[in-house]
Amino acid sequence: MGAKPIKRHFFTKDSVKHYSQIQRTGDILPKPARIIVSKDYWSDVGGWRGWETISIYDKKFEDWEYAYAVYDEILRRADPGSVKER
């Protein structure tokens, strides 16, 4: 079972829907932070068509303060007014 996200948001960047989350990860205390950003894209491969989600950023941070700063910067770079908490 995966870790429960501490913060989750969705936003658009260049009119493409993105999902972001920050969570605890690993099994060694203190647990490091993990930031994951995914985006939707249209797939038309092998006769199957539809929306798919792919992870475009997945990084672990030992310093939680720095991880929150990176997460806030990701949200700041989103299209204006598009950030919503999930």
Sequence and secondary structure as in RCSB ss.txt:
>XXXX:A:sequence
MGAKPIKRHFFTKDSVKHYSQIQRTGDILPKPARIIVSKDYWSDVGGWRGWETISIYDKKFEDWEYAYAVYDEIL
RRADPGSVKER
>XXXX:A:secstr
    EEEEEEEEETTEEEEEEEEE SSSSS  EEEEEEEEEEEEETTEEEEEEEEEEEEEES HHHHHHHHHHHH
HTS TT  EE 
